[in-house]
Amino acid sequence: MLLFVADGLVGLDEGLNRHFPKAKRQRCLVHVGRNLMNKVRVKDRKAVISDFKQVHRAANREAAELKLNEFANN
């Protein structure tokens, strides 16, 4: 299994599809977090990033999905 972790660079998906059509892709969590922080009020950033980290630090997939649902609904 191939996994590519990237920052969302334009054109990268096209190249991966051409050369590695079965590869899985994941957005870099640092870049996801930065993008998220750019869309949140400054006063809410600490709480939001703390909740965001709970999702990707979960012990397993099921726990992560629960945390993601909580995060999305707050």
Secondary structure as GFF3:
##gff-version 3
##sequence-region A 1 74
A	DSSP	beta_strand	3	6	.	.	.	ID=ss1
A	DSSP	alpha_helix	12	19	.	.	.	ID=ss2
A	DSSP	beta_strand	24	27	.	.	.	ID=ss3
A	DSSP	alpha_helix	29	37	.	.	.	ID=ss4
A	DSSP	three_ten_helix	42	44	.	.	.	ID=ss5
A	DSSP	alpha_helix	45	56	.	.	.	ID=ss6
A	DSSP	alpha_helix	61	72	.	.	.	ID=ss7
###
